[in-house]
Amino acid sequence: MNKTALKKYARLIARCGVNVKRGQEVMVVAELDQPEFVKYVVEECYRAGAKRVTVDWSHQVLDKLHVKYCSDEVLGSLDKWQIERWEHRAETLPCMIYLVSEDPDGLRGIDQKKYAKAMASRSKIIKPIRRKMENKYQWCIAAVPGKAWAKKVFPGVRTSAAVEMLWEAILRTSRVDGDPVAAWRNHNEALQKRCDYLNSLGIKELKYKASNGTDLRVGLLPEGLFMGGGEYALGSGIYFNPNIPTEEIFTSPRAGDADGIVYSSKPLSYAGELIDSFWLRFEGGRVVDVGAEKNEELLRELVKMDEGAARLGECALVPYSSPISESGLLFYNTLFDENAACHLALGFGFTNALRDYERYSEEQAHQLGINDSIIHEDFMIGTKDLSIKGVLTDGKEIEIFRDGEWAFKV
């Protein structure tokens, strides 16, 4: 891949993604797939004024070995130094850059019940620390190609060519051409205009319908906001982009207020495996039944992770003609596939999706109706004929999506 394009991408992540400011610390979390690109990101962070940049390397193959050989107790615990490291993060609030490149099938064959139990145990330890950090730091998830991931997206192509093709797809859908920082400024402005319009309507619920059988009603919060593109870190007021790429406008619905059935439109990559051709039925806001052609048992484990895992934490609106959808690719990666179609998420909701959210503690946000859980798993539901109507506080219905596209102009 052309080094100039990669350096533009690295600059985009540092300057527009986390938007590093002088004197800030940065932590980069990455797999071993693209060390040269990680070097570019580290350098761009320093050029932006970072005081210190730390790289936290991981390797999916080792994760699989840990699940296989560690006891339940060891796998679900954290050592003292690991807890202290989390506490340090809560105190210093470094910018967090996550470069994803994992093999979608990389954890196939692990003991999923053991893994889920361990993750739940670790989350109980980490959760109180994360609460101290919530909404206060800049973060960005972006992607780089891994060999196995590239071969999954482009089967039948030699590995080096598949990696090159995946690089091209990542850069194209991330708007890395011309001046990417300027392109993202314009993109954020366009998303904000749609958010402003939706927030002016007073929508109390969304109604989803599609020919595949989706027929779902989801209640929204009166204090809730539609958001999209960049956001501001609480306290510092620094504007950053959490996801590169992003095409979504989203909100967190009222926990426990959803009824009907919804069908997936793309596979869900979860715990290193793919759940495909699935559906979920909601009653009283909770998933009461599921079905899947592939990995149904894993889906059942997902919705039982904790009390909030069976409730919705996000409703996201993405036009069927989004750049990622028009690429014609199935990325087998939520960062991309969720931006190819409307989606929902099981698990925790976003406290900053409340109007004047800084006035509320996390506990108060949950009392208002933001869902709480240790998970947040997006799954795609957008189709070419998806219809979404908003029911306003006065009972009037307004079209939001028609045939998979925005039904209004801004």
N, C-alpha and C positions, 0 to 999 in steps of 0.2 A: 504494500500500500504506500502511496505517495507520502513522504514524510511531512511535506508542507500541509497536507490535509489533516494528518494526524495531530500536528502541532496546533492547527486551528481548533480542532476538536478538544484538545487538552486545555487550550485557552478558554474555550467556551465553558467547559466544566468548572474551571477555576474562577473565571470572572463573572459568569452569568449563572452557572449552577449554584455553587455555594457562595459566590461573590465574596471571596476572601478580602478582608480589610487588614491594614497594616497592624502588626502586633498580635494577630490572632494565631492560635495553634490550629493545625489541620491533621486529621487522621484519615488515611486512605486505606480502605479495606478491599483487598483484591486476591483473586486466585493466581496461580503461577503461570497463567496462559500468555500474558502480554507484558513481560517485565520492561520492555523498551518503552511501551506507551505509558506505563506507570511512571517511568523516569521523566517523561515529558510533562505529566500532570504535576509531579512533585516540583519540577523546575518552574512551571507556570504559577504554582502557588507561592513559591518564594518570590518570583518576580512581582506578584501582586502585593507582597509585603508580609507574608506569613513569617511568624517568629520561629516556628518549628513545624516540620512536617514529618509525621511518623507513618510508616507503612505496616499494616497488620496483614501478613500473608496467611492465606488459608489454602486447603487442598481437599477437595471433595473425596478423593480416594481414602485419605486418612480419616475423614469423618465416618466413612463406611466401616473402617476397621475399628474405630472406637465403639460404634454401636454393636459390632459383633463380639468384641472381646471384653469391654468394660462391664462391670456389674451394674445393675439398676441404680444402686446407691451412688456409685462413682459417677455414672453418666448424668445423673440428675442433680449433682452437687457442684459447687464452686469452691475452689481453694481460697484461702485468705487473700493471697496476692491478686486473684482475679476480682474479688469483691472490692479490694482497694483500688484496683484499676478502674472499675466502674465508678467508684466514689470520686476518683480524680477527674473523670470525665464530667461528672455532675458539677464539680467545683470549677473546672476550667472552661467548660462548654466549647470544646474544639469544633471546628467545621468538620463534618463527616462526609466523606466521598466514598460511595460504594460502587465499585466497578464489577458488574456481574458478568459471568462468562460460563457458568456451570453447565454440565451435561444434563439435559432434561431427564435422562434416565439414569443418572449417576448413582442414585441410592436404591436402584431396583434390587429387590431381594432382601432388604433389611427387615428386621423384626419391627414392623410399624407400631405395634402396641407398645413395645419397649421404648421406641424412639419418642412416641407421643407422650408417654408417662414421664420420660426424662425431661423433655422440653417443658412440660407443665411444671415440674419440680423446679427447674432452673428459673423459669419465668417468675415464680413466686418470690425468689430471692432478688431478682433483678428489678421487678416491678416497682417497689418503693423508691429505688434509686432513680429509675427512669422518670418517675413522677416529678422529681426535683428539676429535671431537665426539660420537661414537656413544653414544646413551642418556643423554647428559649435559645435554640442554636440553629445554625444554617446546616442544611444537609442536601445531598443530591445523589440520586441513583442514576447511573449511566451504564453503558454496556461496552464490552470488548469481546471479540470472538474467541471462543475456546474451540479446539479442534473437534471434540466430540459434538459440541453444540452445532458447529458449522456443518458437519456431516449429517446431522439430524435434519437441518433446514434444507440442505442441498444433497440429498442422497444420490449415489451414482456418480458423483463428481470426485476427482482425486482431492485429497485433504488440503493441499496447498491452495488449489483453486477454490475450494469451498470456503476456506478462511478468507480469501480475497473477496469473494462474492458477498460474504456476510459483512465484512468491513464496509463494502460499498453500500449495502442496505442500511446498516447502522448510521453511516454518515449522511446518507440521503434523507432518511426519515427524521434525523436529528437537525436538519437544516444547516448542515455544515457545507455551505457553498457561498461564494461571495464574502460578505461580512456576516458571519453567523451571529455575532452579538447584536448587530442591528436587526437582523432577521428575527431574533427572539424578542427584541423589544417590540417590534410590530405585532408579532404573534401574541404576546401577552396583552397588548392593548386590545386586540380583537376579541380575545377570550373574556376580558374584563367587561367589554360592552355587552356581551351576552349575559354575563352574570348580573350586571346592573339591571338589565331588562327583567330577567327572571325574578330577581329580588324585589322588583317594584310591583309584582303581581299579587302577592299574598296567597301563595299556593299552599293548600293544607294537605293535599294528597296527590299521588301520581297513579295513573292507571295504565298498565302495560298490556298490549295485545299483539299477537303475531299468529300467523297461520300454522306454526309448528306446535301450537297448543298453549303457548304462554298466555295467561290471563291472570294478572296479579295487580293487587292494590296495595300501595305502601303509604302510610301516613307520615307527614312531615311535621317538623317542630315550628311553632309560631316564632320562636327566637332563631330559627335556623337560617343559614345563608348558603347560597350557591357560590362556589369558589372555582377558580381555574387559573392555570399558569403559575405565576410566581406568588409568593406570600411574604409576610414580614415576620421576622423573629421578634418574639416578645422581649421587651426591655431595650434591646439595641436598636430596634426598628429597621434592621438591615433587610433589604429585599433580596430574595433568592428564589431559585427554581428547583423544587424538590425532585422533579422527574425530567430527564432528558432522554427520549422525547416525551411530549404530552400533547394530547388533543382533547382532553376531557374537561367537562364542567361537572362538578360533583357537589353533593351535600350529604350530611349525615342525617338519616331519617329518625323518626321517633322509635326508640327501642320497644319492641313488643306490639307493633301496630302494622301488621302485614297479613294479608290473606290471599290465597289463590295458589296457582302453580306457575312455575317458570322453567323453561327449557334452555339448556346451554346451547351456544352457537359455535363454540370452539372448545378444545380440550383444556383442562386445568392441570397445570404442572404443580404438583404438591408433594412435598417430602421426597423429592427425587423420582417421582413416578407420575404417570399421566392418568387422569380420570377423564373418561371420554363419553360423549353422548349421554349426558345425565340430566336429571330433573330434580327439583325440590318442591315439596308442597308445604305451604305455610298456613297455619291456623293460629289466631291470636298472637301473631307476631313471631311464632317459633316454627322451625322446621319440624314437621311431624312425620314426614316420610320422604325417602329419596329413592332414586333408581339410577342405574348406570349400566351401559353396555360393557364398560371396562373399569375395573377397580371400584366397584360399588362398595365393598367392605371398607376400603380406605376412605371413601366419602362419608360413610357412617361414623368412622372413627373421628373424622374432622369435625363433624357437627356435635360430637360428644366431648370435645376437648375441655370445655368448661361450661358454666351456666350461660355465658353470653355467646358461645360459638354457634348456637342455633338461631341467633337473631341477626338482623341486618345492621351493618355499621356504615354502609355507603351506598348511595345511588349515583351513578355516573352516566353522563350523557355524551355520546360520541357519534358523529354522523357516519353512516355506512361508507361514505365516500372519502373518509379521512386518508391522508397520505399513506398511512401504514396499511389500511385496507386495500387501497389501490395498488400497492406493491404486489398484491397477489400472493404474498408469502404468509405461511403460518410459522411464527418464530418459535413456538413452544416455550415462550418466555413471557411472563405476565407483564413486564414493563412495556413490551411492544404490543402483545396481543390485546391487552386491555384498552389500548389506544387505537385499536382497529374497530371497536364495536362498543355499544352501550354495555355497561356491566354493573353488577351488584357486588357487594362484599359481605361475607359473613365475618362476624367478630367486632372488634372495637371500632367505635366511631371517632370522629375528630372533634376534640373540644373546641378547636379554633373555628369550627363551622357554626359557631353560635355568634350572634350579634353581640358586640362588646364582651367577647369571651374572657378578656383579661379581668373582668369583674368577678368571675366565678372561680372557685376552687374546683379541682377535678371532681371531688365528691358532689359538689353542687351541680356541675355539668351533667353528671350521671343521673342525679335526681330530676333534672329537667328533661331527660330522655335520651341522652347520648349513651349508646351501648358500651358496655365494658366487657373486655375479654382479653385473653393472652394472645389471641390470634387476630389476623386481619387477612382474609384470603379473597382476592378478587376472582370473579368468574364471569365470562362473557355471555351476554344474552342478545346482543344486537343482531338483527337480520335485515334483509333488504326490504321487508314489508312491515317492520316494527312500527307500531303506533303508540305514542305516549300522549296522554291528556293530563292536564293539570286541573284539579278541582280547586276553585278559589274559595275564600272564606265565605263569600256570599252564595255559594253553591253553583255558580256558573262554571262551565267547563271550557277550557281553552286548549287548542292543539299546540303541542310542543314539538312532537316528531310526527311526520307523515311519511310513510314508505321509507323508513330508515334515515330520513334527513330532517334537518331543522325545518319546522313549519312556519318560521318567522324570520324576518330580516332585521338587521340592526345597522 
